[in-house]
Amino acid sequence: MAVTRRAFLLLALAACSSEKHAPVAPPPQTIRVAVIGGMLETGFWQELTTRYEAASGNKIELVASGPKPVVIDAFRKGGIDLITLHASDAIVNLVVDGLAADPQPWAQNDLVIVGPSDDPAKIRGLDALTAVKTLVAAKAPILIHASLGADGVMHDLEHAAGLMLPAETTQVFSGENQHQILARAAELHAYTMVGRIPMLLGKLKQPGIEILVRGDGRMRRPYLVAVAKRDDPRVAAARDLAAFLRKPQTQAWIATYKKGTYDDAPLFFPVVVGP
């Protein structure tokens, strides 16, 4: 009987000790975010928000959205815990200036080559590298947008092709408005590179200009996610959200998001996430 009573006491003490040292879950947080506008226009970010809130118990508050300058300026003013936009000097400079930390890729979108409907250079359906070589050989007019990431993508294609775009047939467009670059391309009967998503959604259109080259991974652009460089419960939750965006389950969902709705590809593309 004494042994039984002693065993019972030991079990009771062990149970009490286990309860005493059990980890306490942090209270739910509201994560304030700044998100590039294209993710809102497609419903992509809204669905990600729903998925994360259901999985974590935290809430996400959208504080700023729109073009890159809008979300960057909002983050610089403070009070925002997480930001996501295309990889660029602007988001890297947030880290350099001590405002953000740990930028990581988590999704991609892609560009397409558009041009005259009659396609005089005959690039329709080619891969991006062959298309650039063909445009140069045909001495076709090429219009490059300097602020949409298209210049960087085109530079990479030039390097891979081992050529340079001829100055006499290439123009650089420095305006911010994508509609203007399509209008200019139509005026010049030229080829240019723009985002695939606004073309598919019909937000970007110009009579006589259509998609000619698409679906080439070399025309993809990564999105980065970064968190504020602070140490508080909201930023801890923001780190959890950033990790969620890179989880295999989330990446698998990205790979299927609206696939087949507009064409045979998802609207966004996953990234390769290491172990």
URLIN-V550481 format. One record per backbone hydrogen bond with DSSP energy under -1.0 kcal/mol. NH is the residue of the N-H (numbers start at 1). CO is the residue of the C=O. If there is no record, write none. Layout:
nh=NH co=CO
nh=NH co=CO
//
This chain:
nh=5 co=1
nh=6 co=2
nh=7 co=3
nh=8 co=4
nh=9 co=5
nh=10 co=6
nh=11 co=7
nh=12 co=8
nh=13 co=9
nh=14 co=10
nh=15 co=11
nh=16 co=12
nh=17 co=13
nh=18 co=14
nh=19 co=15
nh=20 co=16
nh=21 co=17
nh=31 co=59
nh=33 co=61
nh=34 co=82
nh=35 co=64
nh=36 co=84
nh=37 co=66
nh=39 co=36
nh=40 co=37
nh=41 co=37
nh=43 co=40
nh=45 co=39
nh=47 co=43
nh=48 co=44
nh=49 co=45
nh=50 co=46
nh=51 co=47
nh=52 co=48
nh=53 co=49
nh=54 co=50
nh=55 co=51
nh=56 co=52
nh=57 co=53
nh=59 co=29
nh=61 co=31
nh=63 co=33
nh=64 co=33
nh=71 co=67
nh=72 co=68
nh=73 co=69
nh=74 co=70
nh=75 co=71
nh=76 co=72
nh=77 co=73
nh=78 co=75
nh=81 co=32
nh=82 co=32
nh=83 co=226
nh=84 co=34
nh=85 co=224
nh=87 co=222
nh=92 co=88
nh=93 co=89
nh=96 co=92
nh=97 co=93
nh=98 co=95
nh=99 co=94
nh=100 co=94
nh=101 co=227
nh=104 co=225
nh=106 co=223
nh=108 co=269
nh=109 co=221
nh=111 co=219
nh=112 co=194
nh=113 co=213
nh=114 co=192
nh=115 co=210
nh=117 co=208
nh=119 co=116
nh=122 co=119
nh=125 co=212
nh=126 co=123
nh=131 co=127
nh=132 co=128
nh=133 co=129
nh=134 co=130
nh=135 co=131
nh=136 co=132
nh=137 co=133
nh=138 co=134
nh=139 co=136
nh=140 co=135
nh=142 co=169
nh=143 co=191
nh=144 co=171
nh=146 co=173
nh=153 co=149
nh=154 co=150
nh=155 co=151
nh=156 co=152
nh=157 co=153
nh=158 co=154
nh=159 co=155
nh=160 co=156
nh=161 co=157
nh=162 co=158
nh=163 co=158
nh=169 co=166
nh=171 co=142
nh=173 co=144
nh=181 co=177
nh=182 co=178
nh=183 co=179
nh=184 co=180
nh=185 co=181
nh=186 co=182
nh=187 co=183
nh=188 co=184
nh=190 co=185
nh=191 co=141
nh=192 co=114
nh=194 co=112
nh=196 co=110
nh=200 co=196
nh=201 co=197
nh=203 co=198
nh=204 co=198
nh=209 co=206
nh=210 co=115
nh=212 co=113
nh=213 co=113
nh=219 co=216
nh=220 co=217
nh=221 co=109
nh=223 co=107
nh=224 co=85
nh=225 co=104
nh=226 co=83
nh=227 co=101
nh=228 co=81
nh=229 co=99
nh=230 co=228
nh=236 co=232
nh=237 co=233
nh=238 co=234
nh=239 co=235
nh=240 co=236
nh=241 co=237
nh=242 co=238
nh=243 co=239
nh=244 co=240
nh=245 co=241
nh=247 co=244
nh=251 co=247
nh=252 co=248
nh=253 co=249
nh=254 co=250
nh=255 co=251
nh=256 co=253
nh=259 co=256
nh=260 co=263
nh=261 co=258
nh=267 co=257
nh=269 co=108
//
